[in-house]
Amino acid sequence: MSTLTHSDRMVPSHLPRRTRRVSFLTAGLARVVGTALLWHQRHRTRTQLKQLPPYLLRDVGLSPDDVRIEKNKPFWRP
């Protein structure tokens, strides 16, 4: 049985064309939602990092320069 690949997902080619299209769309939507959740998490953690007092930053081994660099990154950058 042959298969089609799209976004690292395998979809059996014996399925009707509409079902395959829905599978591809569902996989794409899941990828978009996953990316949005990751970006939100980055934004949230960087905002929380900005709010930590200096003694806690020292406790976890971060310098003021480390915090400045991290908090100025846009949410889409790792």
C-alpha positions as CSV (number, residue, x, y, z in Angstrom):
1,M,0.0,0.0,0.0
2,S,1.5,3.4,-0.9
3,T,1.3,6.3,1.4
4,L,1.5,10.1,1.1
5,T,3.7,12.1,3.4
6,H,3.0,15.6,4.5
7,S,4.4,17.4,7.6
8,D,6.0,14.1,8.7
9,R,2.6,12.4,8.9
10,M,1.7,9.3,7.0
11,V,-1.7,9.1,5.4
12,P,-2.8,6.0,3.6
13,S,-3.4,6.7,-0.1
14,H,-6.4,4.4,-0.2
15,L,-8.5,6.9,1.7
16,P,-10.8,9.2,-0.2
17,R,-9.2,12.4,-1.4
18,R,-11.4,14.5,0.9
19,T,-10.3,12.5,4.0
20,R,-6.7,12.9,3.0
21,R,-7.2,16.7,2.6
22,V,-8.8,16.9,6.1
23,S,-5.9,14.9,7.5
24,F,-3.4,17.3,6.0
25,L,-5.4,20.3,7.3
26,T,-5.7,18.8,10.7
27,A,-2.0,18.2,10.9
28,G,-1.3,21.7,9.7
29,L,-3.7,23.2,12.3
30,A,-2.1,21.1,15.0
31,R,1.3,22.5,14.0
32,V,0.1,26.1,14.0
33,V,-1.5,25.6,17.4
34,G,1.6,24.0,18.8
35,T,3.7,26.9,17.6
36,A,1.4,29.4,19.1
37,L,1.5,27.7,22.4
38,L,5.3,27.6,22.3
39,W,5.5,31.3,21.6
40,H,3.0,32.0,24.4
41,Q,5.1,30.0,26.8
42,R,8.3,31.9,25.8
43,H,6.6,35.2,26.3
44,R,5.2,34.2,29.7
45,T,8.5,32.8,31.0
46,R,10.5,35.9,29.8
47,T,8.0,38.2,31.5
48,Q,8.3,36.2,34.7
49,L,12.1,36.4,34.4
50,K,11.9,40.2,34.2
51,Q,10.0,40.2,37.5
52,L,12.4,38.1,39.5
53,P,14.4,40.0,42.2
54,P,18.2,40.1,41.9
55,Y,18.9,37.7,44.7
56,L,16.8,35.0,43.0
57,L,18.5,35.6,39.7
58,R,21.9,35.1,41.4
59,D,20.5,31.9,43.1
60,V,19.8,30.4,39.7
61,G,23.1,31.5,38.2
62,L,21.9,34.3,36.0
63,S,23.7,37.6,35.6
64,P,22.0,40.9,34.9
65,D,23.4,40.7,31.4
66,D,21.9,37.3,30.9
67,V,18.5,38.5,32.0
68,R,18.7,41.6,29.8
69,I,19.6,39.6,26.7
70,E,16.8,37.0,27.4
71,K,14.1,39.6,28.1
72,N,14.8,41.6,24.9
73,K,14.4,38.5,22.7
74,P,11.2,38.4,20.7
75,F,8.9,35.6,21.5
76,W,9.6,33.7,18.3
77,R,13.3,33.4,19.0
78,P,14.5,30.5,21.1
